[in-house]
Amino acid sequence: MQHWQLIPIIGFILQKGKCHFCKQKIPLSSTVIELAIGVIFIFNTIIIANTNLIFTSLLVVWLTLISLEDYYTLSVDSITLEYGGLILLIFRFHTVITNLKANFLIIILFTIILISCNLLNKFGTADTILIVFSFLLLGFYNTLVVILLSCILGIISYLIKRDFSASHPFIPYLSLSILIIFYATNIFKIPII
């Protein structure tokens, strides 16, 4: 491949939306995702202080990866989910310790409830793990808002699609909600609760 073919969006336009080798149409969703992530990275670079830039960028990439995987396959690779989350927890170690100290019993009890929901097939394992990571990164009350916002986004999506028979991924809604709450509380300093 030529170097210009690898440039996001420009390569898509210059190749007229088709693969260079097989001439099949490249899904527009791929280009939209590239554009969205590019805009988020530019936004992060302009708005966020250098200390949070790496963490925020990793958070966006990790949530995007697991969201896309869940959206297309209705499952998430445990390595991507767990190791990605652990790397983020290491970056925010002080925040994790603070959240654990402040809400240890609540987090343990809620984690038990989440695991119970998982065992009853009300939640997927990846959903449960992502919510626990959210507790550790955002705190208990912000995670409750994440869950509420995720449910609202999911309901809106179901109403728009009107496909109640099929399984739907929940991680994309959780991921978007985590990003909204993270940006609101950490970047824009908006108190949620």
NUKOLDO-403485 format. One record per residue: residue number from 1; residue in one letter; chain; x negated, y negated, z of N, C-alpha, C in turn. Coordinates in Angstrom, 1 decimal. Example, Ala and Ser with C-alpha at 12.3 -4.5 7.8 and 13.67 -1.06 7.14 Angstrom:
NUKOLDO-403485
  num  residu  chaine      nx      ny      nz     cax     cay     caz      cx      cy      cz
    1       A       A   -13.2     5.7     7.8   -12.3     4.5     7.8   -13.2     3.3     7.8
    2       S       A   -12.8     2.2     7.1   -13.7     1.1     7.1   -12.9     0.0     7.9
//
This chain:
NUKOLDO-403485
  num  residu  chaine      nx      ny      nz     cax     cay     caz      cx      cy      cz
    1       M       A    -0.8     1.2     0.0     0.0     0.0     0.0    -0.9    -1.2     0.0
    2       Q       A    -0.4    -2.3    -0.6    -1.1    -3.5    -0.6    -0.8    -4.2     0.7
    3       H       A    -1.7    -5.1     1.1    -1.6    -5.8     2.4    -0.3    -6.7     2.4
    4       W       A     0.1    -7.2     1.3     1.3    -8.1     1.3     2.6    -7.3     1.6
    5       Q       A     2.5    -6.0     1.3     3.7    -5.1     1.4     4.0    -4.8     2.9
    6       L       A     3.0    -5.0     3.7     3.1    -4.7     5.2     3.5    -5.9     6.0
    7       I       A     3.6    -7.1     5.4     4.0    -8.3     6.1     5.6    -8.2     6.3
    8       P       A     6.0    -8.3     7.5     7.5    -8.2     7.7     8.2    -9.3     7.0
    9       I       A     9.3    -9.0     6.5    10.3    -9.9     5.8     9.7   -10.3     4.4
   10       I       A     8.5   -10.8     4.4     7.9   -11.2     3.1     7.8   -10.0     2.2
   11       G       A     7.3    -8.9     2.7     7.1    -7.6     2.0     8.5    -7.1     1.5
   12       F       A     9.5    -7.3     2.3    10.9    -6.8     2.0    11.4    -7.7     0.8
   13       I       A    11.2    -9.0     0.9    11.6    -9.9    -0.2    10.9    -9.6    -1.5
   14       L       A     9.6    -9.5    -1.4     8.8    -9.3    -2.6     9.0    -8.0    -3.3
   15       Q       A     9.4    -7.0    -2.5     9.7    -5.6    -3.0    11.2    -5.5    -3.4
   16       K       A    11.9    -6.6    -3.3    13.3    -6.7    -3.6    14.1    -5.6    -2.8
   17       G       A    13.7    -5.4    -1.5    14.4    -4.5    -0.6    14.3    -3.1    -0.9
   18       K       A    13.3    -2.7    -1.7    13.1    -1.3    -2.1    11.7    -0.8    -1.7
   19       C       A    11.6     0.5    -1.4    10.4     1.1    -1.0     9.5     1.1    -2.3
   20       H       A     8.2     0.8    -2.0     7.2     0.7    -3.1     7.0     2.0    -3.8
   21       F       A     7.1     3.1    -3.1     6.8     4.4    -3.6     8.0     5.1    -4.2
   22       C       A     9.1     5.2    -3.4    10.2     6.0    -3.8    11.3     5.2    -4.4
   23       K       A    11.2     3.9    -4.3    12.2     3.0    -4.9    13.6     3.0    -4.3
   24       Q       A    13.7     3.7    -3.1    15.0     3.7    -2.4    15.1     2.4    -1.6
   25       K       A    16.4     2.0    -1.4    16.7     0.8    -0.7    16.2     0.9     0.7
   26       I       A    15.6    -0.2     1.2    15.2    -0.3     2.6    16.4    -0.8     3.4
   27       P       A    16.8    -0.2     4.5    18.0    -0.7     5.2    17.7    -2.2     5.7
   28       L       A    18.7    -3.0     5.5    18.6    -4.4     5.9    18.5    -4.5     7.4
   29       S       A    19.0    -3.5     8.1    18.8    -3.5     9.6    17.4    -3.5    10.0
   30       S       A    16.5    -2.9     9.3    15.1    -2.9     9.6    14.5    -4.3     9.5
   31       T       A    14.9    -5.0     8.5    14.4    -6.4     8.3    15.0    -7.3     9.4
   32       V       A    16.2    -7.1     9.7    16.9    -7.9    10.7    16.2    -7.7    12.1
   33       I       A    15.8    -6.4    12.4    15.1    -6.1    13.6    13.8    -6.8    13.6
   34       E       A    13.0    -6.7    12.5    11.7    -7.4    12.4    11.9    -8.9    12.6
   35       L       A    12.9    -9.5    12.0    13.1   -10.9    12.2    13.4   -11.3    13.6
   36       A       A    14.3   -10.5    14.2    14.7   -10.8    15.6    13.5   -10.7    16.5
   37       I       A    12.7    -9.6    16.4    11.6    -9.5    17.3    10.6   -10.6    17.0
   38       G       A    10.4   -11.0    15.8     9.5   -12.1    15.5     9.9   -13.4    16.1
   39       V       A    11.2   -13.7    16.0    11.8   -14.9    16.6    11.6   -14.8    18.2
   40       I       A    11.8   -13.7    18.8    11.6   -13.5    20.2    10.2   -13.7    20.6
   41       F       A     9.3   -13.2    19.8     7.8   -13.4    20.1     7.4   -14.9    20.0
   42       I       A     7.9   -15.5    19.0     7.7   -17.0    18.8     8.3   -17.7    20.0
   43       F       A     9.5   -17.4    20.3    10.2   -18.0    21.5     9.3   -17.8    22.8
   44       N       A     8.9   -16.6    23.0     8.1   -16.3    24.1     6.8   -17.1    24.2
   45       T       A     6.2   -17.2    23.0     4.9   -17.9    23.0     5.1   -19.4    23.3
   46       I       A     6.2   -20.0    22.8     6.4   -21.4    23.1     6.9   -21.7    24.5
   47       I       A     7.8   -20.9    25.0     8.5   -21.1    26.3     7.7   -20.6    27.5
   48       I       A     7.2   -19.4    27.4     6.7   -18.7    28.6     5.2   -19.1    28.8
   49       A       A     4.9   -19.2    30.1     3.5   -19.4    30.5     2.7   -18.2    30.2
   50       N       A     1.4   -18.4    30.0     0.5   -17.3    29.6     0.6   -16.0    30.5
   51       T       A     0.8   -16.2    31.8     0.8   -15.1    32.7     2.0   -14.1    32.4
   52       N       A     3.1   -14.7    32.0     4.2   -13.8    31.7     4.4   -13.4    30.3
   53       L       A     3.6   -14.0    29.4     3.7   -13.7    28.0     3.5   -12.2    27.7
   54       I       A     2.5   -11.6    28.2     2.2   -10.2    27.9     3.3    -9.3    28.5
   55       F       A     3.7    -9.6    29.7     4.8    -8.8    30.3     6.1    -8.9    29.5
   56       T       A     6.5   -10.1    29.2     7.7   -10.4    28.5     7.7    -9.7    27.1
   57       S       A     6.6    -9.8    26.5     6.5    -9.2    25.1     6.6    -7.7    25.2
   58       L       A     5.9    -7.1    26.2     6.0    -5.7    26.4     7.4    -5.3    26.8
   59       L       A     8.1    -6.0    27.6     9.5    -5.8    28.0    10.4    -5.7    26.7
   60       V       A    10.2    -6.8    25.9    11.0    -6.8    24.7    10.8    -5.6    23.8
   61       V       A     9.5    -5.3    23.5     9.2    -4.2    22.7     9.7    -2.9    23.2
   62       W       A     9.5    -2.7    24.5    10.0    -1.4    25.2    11.5    -1.3    25.1
   63       L       A    12.2    -2.3    25.4    13.7    -2.3    25.4    14.2    -2.1    24.0
   64       T       A    13.5    -2.7    23.0    13.9    -2.6    21.6    13.7    -1.1    21.1
   65       L       A    12.5    -0.6    21.5    12.2     0.8    21.1    13.2     1.8    21.6
   66       I       A    13.5     1.7    22.9    14.4     2.7    23.5    15.9     2.4    23.0
   67       S       A    16.2     1.2    22.8    17.5     0.9    22.3    17.8     1.4    20.9
   68       L       A    16.8     1.2    20.0    16.9     1.8    18.7    17.0     3.3    18.7
   69       E       A    16.1     3.9    19.5    16.1     5.3    19.6    17.5     5.9    20.1
   70       D       A    18.0     5.2    21.1    19.3     5.6    21.6    20.4     5.4    20.6
   71       Y       A    20.3     4.3    19.9    21.4     3.9    18.9    21.4     4.9    17.8
   72       Y       A    20.3     5.3    17.3    20.2     6.2    16.1    20.3     7.7    16.5
   73       T       A    19.9     8.1    17.7    19.9     9.5    18.0    20.7     9.9    19.2
   74       L       A    21.2     8.9    20.0    22.0     9.1    21.2    21.1     9.9    22.3
   75       S       A    19.8     9.6    22.2    18.9    10.2    23.2    17.6     9.3    23.2
   76       V       A    16.9     9.4    24.2    15.6     8.6    24.3    14.5     9.5    24.8
   77       D       A    13.4     9.4    24.1    12.2    10.2    24.5    11.8     9.9    25.9
   78       S       A    11.6    10.8    26.7    11.3    10.6    28.1     9.9     9.9    28.3
   79       I       A     9.0    10.2    27.4     7.7     9.6    27.5     7.8     8.1    27.2
   80       T       A     8.5     7.7    26.2     8.6     6.3    25.9     9.3     5.6    27.0
   81       L       A    10.4     6.2    27.5    11.2     5.6    28.6    10.4     5.5    29.9
   82       E       A     9.8     6.6    30.3     9.2     6.6    31.6     7.8     5.9    31.6
   83       Y       A     6.9     6.2    30.7     5.6     5.5    30.7     5.7     4.0    30.3
   84       G       A     6.6     3.7    29.4     6.8     2.3    29.1     7.3     1.5    30.4
   85       G       A     8.2     2.1    31.1     8.7     1.5    32.3     7.6     1.4    33.4
   86       L       A     6.8     2.5    33.5     5.8     2.4    34.5     4.7     1.4    34.2
   87       I       A     4.4     1.2    32.9     3.5     0.1    32.6     4.0    -1.2    33.0
   88       L       A     5.3    -1.4    32.7     6.0    -2.7    33.1     6.0    -2.9    34.6
   89       L       A     6.2    -1.8    35.3     6.2    -1.9    36.8     4.8    -2.2    37.3
   90       I       A     3.8    -1.7    36.7     2.4    -2.1    37.1     2.2    -3.5    36.9
   91       F       A     2.7    -4.1    35.8     2.5    -5.5    35.5     3.2    -6.4    36.5
   92       R       A     4.3    -5.9    37.0     5.1    -6.7    38.0     5.0    -6.0    39.4
   93       F       A     3.9    -5.5    39.8     3.8    -4.7    41.0     4.3    -5.5    42.2
   94       H       A     3.9    -6.8    42.3     4.3    -7.6    43.4     5.8    -7.7    43.5
   95       T       A     6.5    -8.0    42.4     7.9    -8.1    42.3     8.6    -6.7    42.7
   96       V       A     8.0    -5.6    42.3     8.6    -4.3    42.6     8.5    -4.1    44.1
   97       I       A     7.4    -4.4    44.7     7.2    -4.2    46.2     8.2    -5.1    46.9
   98       T       A     8.4    -6.3    46.5     9.3    -7.3    47.1    10.7    -6.7    47.0
   99       N       A    11.1    -6.3    45.8    12.5    -5.7    45.6    12.7    -4.5    46.5
  100       L       A    11.7    -3.6    46.6    11.8    -2.4    47.4    11.9    -2.7    48.8
  101       K       A    11.2    -3.7    49.3    11.3    -4.1    50.7    12.6    -4.7    51.1
  102       A       A    13.1    -5.5    50.2    14.3    -6.2    50.4    15.6    -5.4    50.3
  103       N       A    15.5    -4.4    49.5    16.7    -3.6    49.2    16.5    -2.1    49.2
  104       F       A    15.6    -1.6    50.0    15.2    -0.2    49.9    16.4     0.7    50.1
  105       L       A    17.1     0.6    51.1    18.3     1.5    51.4    19.3     1.4    50.3
  106       I       A    19.6     0.2    49.9    20.6     0.0    48.9    20.2     0.6    47.6
  107       I       A    18.9     0.4    47.2    18.4     1.0    46.0    18.5     2.6    46.0
  108       I       A    18.1     3.1    47.2    18.2     4.6    47.3    19.6     5.1    47.2
  109       L       A    20.5     4.4    47.9    21.9     4.9    47.9    22.5     4.7    46.5
  110       F       A    22.2     3.6    45.8    22.7     3.4    44.5    22.1     4.4    43.5
  111       T       A    20.8     4.7    43.7    20.2     5.7    42.8    20.8     7.1    43.0
  112       I       A    21.2     7.4    44.2    21.9     8.7    44.5    23.2     8.7    43.7
  113       I       A    23.9     7.5    43.8    25.2     7.4    43.1    25.0     7.6    41.6
  114       L       A    23.9     6.9    41.0    23.7     7.0    39.6    23.3     8.5    39.2
  115       I       A    22.6     9.1    40.0    22.2    10.5    39.8    23.5    11.4    39.8
  116       S       A    24.4    11.1    40.7    25.6    11.9    40.8    26.4    11.6    39.5
  117       C       A    26.5    10.4    39.1    27.2    10.1    37.8    26.6    10.8    36.7
  118       N       A    25.3    10.9    36.7    24.5    11.6    35.7    24.9    13.1    35.7
  119       L       A    24.9    13.7    36.9    25.3    15.1    37.0    26.7    15.4    36.6
  120       L       A    27.6    14.4    36.7    29.0    14.6    36.3    29.2    14.2    34.8
  121       N       A    28.1    13.9    34.1    28.1    13.6    32.7    28.8    12.2    32.4
  122       K       A    28.8    11.3    33.4    29.4    10.0    33.2    28.3     9.0    32.7
  123       F       A    27.1     9.4    32.9    25.9     8.5    32.5    24.9     9.5    31.9
  124       G       A    24.1     9.0    31.0    23.0     9.8    30.5    21.8     9.6    31.5
  125       T       A    20.9    10.6    31.4    19.7    10.5    32.2    18.9     9.2    31.9
  126       A       A    18.7     8.9    30.7    18.0     7.7    30.3    18.6     6.5    30.8
  127       D       A    20.0     6.4    30.8    20.7     5.3    31.3    20.4     5.1    32.8
  128       T       A    20.4     6.2    33.5    20.1     6.2    35.0    18.7     5.7    35.2
  129       I       A    17.7     6.2    34.5    16.3     5.8    34.7    16.2     4.3    34.3
  130       L       A    16.8     3.9    33.3    16.7     2.5    32.9    17.3     1.6    34.0
  131       I       A    18.4     2.0    34.6    19.0     1.2    35.6    18.1     1.1    36.9
  132       V       A    17.5     2.2    37.2    16.5     2.3    38.3    15.3     1.3    38.0
  133       F       A    14.8     1.4    36.8    13.8     0.4    36.4    14.2    -1.0    36.6
  134       S       A    15.5    -1.3    36.2    16.1    -2.6    36.3    16.1    -3.0    37.8
  135       F       A    16.5    -2.1    38.7    16.5    -2.4    40.1    15.1    -2.9    40.6
  136       L       A    14.1    -2.1    40.1    12.8    -2.4    40.6    12.2    -3.7    40.0
  137       L       A    12.6    -4.0    38.7    12.1    -5.3    38.1    12.9    -6.5    38.4
  138       L       A    14.3    -6.3    38.5    15.1    -7.5    38.6    15.7    -7.7    40.0
  139       G       A    15.7    -6.6    40.8    16.4    -6.6    42.1    17.8    -6.1    42.0
  140       F       A    18.3    -5.8    43.2    19.6    -5.1    43.3    20.8    -5.9    42.7
  141       Y       A    20.9    -7.1    43.1    22.1    -7.9    42.7    22.0    -8.3    41.2
  142       N       A    20.8    -8.6    40.7    20.7    -8.9    39.3    21.0    -7.6    38.5
  143       T       A    20.7    -6.5    39.0    21.0    -5.2    38.3    22.5    -5.0    38.3
  144       L       A    23.2    -5.3    39.3    24.6    -5.2    39.3    25.2    -6.0    38.2
  145       V       A    24.7    -7.2    38.0    25.1    -8.1    37.0    24.8    -7.5    35.6
  146       V       A    23.6    -6.9    35.5    23.2    -6.2    34.3    24.2    -5.1    33.9
  147       I       A    24.6    -4.3    34.9    25.6    -3.2    34.7    26.9    -3.8    34.3
  148       L       A    27.4    -4.8    34.9    28.6    -5.4    34.6    28.6    -6.0    33.2
  149       L       A    27.5    -6.7    32.8    27.4    -7.3    31.5    27.3    -6.2    30.4
  150       S       A    26.6    -5.1    30.7    26.5    -4.0    29.8    27.8    -3.4    29.5
  151       C       A    28.6    -3.2    30.6    30.0    -2.6    30.4    30.8    -3.6    29.5
  152       I       A    30.7    -4.9    29.8    31.5    -5.8    29.0    31.1    -5.8    27.5
  153       L       A    29.8    -5.7    27.3    29.3    -5.6    25.9    29.7    -4.3    25.2
  154       G       A    29.7    -3.3    26.0    30.1    -2.0    25.5    31.6    -2.0    25.1
  155       I       A    32.4    -2.6    26.0    33.9    -2.6    25.7    34.1    -3.5    24.5
  156       I       A    33.5    -4.6    24.4    33.6    -5.4    23.2    33.3    -4.6    21.9
  157       S       A    32.2    -3.9    22.0    31.7    -3.1    20.9    32.7    -2.0    20.5
  158       Y       A    33.3    -1.4    21.5    34.3    -0.3    21.3    35.5    -0.9    20.6
  159       L       A    35.9    -2.1    21.1    37.1    -2.7    20.5    36.9    -3.2    19.1
  160       I       A    35.7    -3.6    18.8    35.4    -4.0    17.4    35.3    -2.8    16.5
  161       K       A    34.6    -1.8    16.9    34.4    -0.6    16.1    35.7     0.3    16.0
  162       R       A    36.5     0.3    17.1    37.7     1.1    17.2    37.5     2.5    17.0
  163       D       A    36.3     3.0    17.4    36.0     4.4    17.3    35.8     5.0    18.7
  164       F       A    36.9     5.4    19.2    36.9     5.9    20.6    36.6     7.4    20.7
  165       S       A    36.5     8.1    19.6    36.3     9.5    19.6    34.8     9.9    19.7
  166       A       A    34.0     9.1    19.2    32.6     9.4    19.1    31.8     9.0    20.3
  167       S       A    30.7     9.6    20.6    29.8     9.1    21.6    29.1     7.8    21.2
  168       H       A    28.9     7.0    22.2    28.3     5.7    21.9    27.1     5.5    22.8
  169       P       A    26.0     5.0    22.3    24.8     4.7    23.1    25.1     3.6    24.1
  170       F       A    24.6     3.7    25.3    24.7     2.7    26.3    23.5     1.9    26.5
  171       I       A    22.3     2.4    26.2    21.0     1.8    26.4    20.9     0.4    25.7
  172       P       A    21.4     0.3    24.4    21.3    -1.0    23.8    22.0    -2.1    24.6
  173       Y       A    23.2    -1.8    25.2    23.9    -2.8    26.0    23.1    -3.1    27.3
  174       L       A    22.6    -2.0    27.9    21.7    -2.2    29.1    20.5    -3.1    28.8
  175       S       A    19.9    -2.8    27.7    18.7    -3.5    27.3    18.9    -5.0    27.0
  176       L       A    20.0    -5.2    26.3    20.3    -6.6    26.0    20.7    -7.3    27.3
  177       S       A    21.4    -6.7    28.2    21.8    -7.3    29.5    20.5    -7.5    30.3
  178       I       A    19.6    -6.6    30.3    18.4    -6.8    31.1    17.6    -8.0    30.6
  179       L       A    17.5    -8.1    29.2    16.8    -9.3    28.7    17.5   -10.6    29.0
  180       I       A    18.9   -10.6    28.9    19.6   -11.8    29.3    19.4   -12.2    30.7
  181       I       A    19.5   -11.3    31.6    19.3   -11.6    33.0    17.8   -11.9    33.3
  182       F       A    16.9   -11.2    32.7    15.5   -11.5    32.9    15.1   -12.9    32.4
  183       Y       A    15.6   -13.3    31.2    15.3   -14.6    30.7    16.0   -15.7    31.6
  184       A       A    17.2   -15.4    32.0    18.0   -16.4    32.8    17.3   -16.6    34.1
  185       T       A    16.9   -15.6    34.8    16.4   -15.7    36.2    14.9   -16.0    36.2
  186       N       A    14.1   -15.5    35.3    12.6   -15.6    35.4    12.1   -16.7    34.5
  187       I       A    12.7   -17.0    33.4    12.2   -18.0    32.4    12.9   -19.3    32.7
  188       F       A    14.3   -19.3    32.7    15.0   -20.5    32.8    15.4   -20.8    34.3
  189       K       A    15.0   -19.9    35.2    15.3   -20.1    36.6    16.7   -20.4    37.0
  190       I       A    17.6   -19.7    36.3    19.1   -19.9    36.6    19.4   -18.8    37.6
  191       P       A    19.9   -19.3    38.8    20.3   -18.3    39.8    21.6   -17.6    39.4
  192       I       A    21.5   -16.3    39.3    22.6   -15.5    38.9    23.5   -15.2    40.1
  193       I       A    22.8   -14.6    41.1    23.6   -14.4    42.4    22.7   -14.9    43.5
//
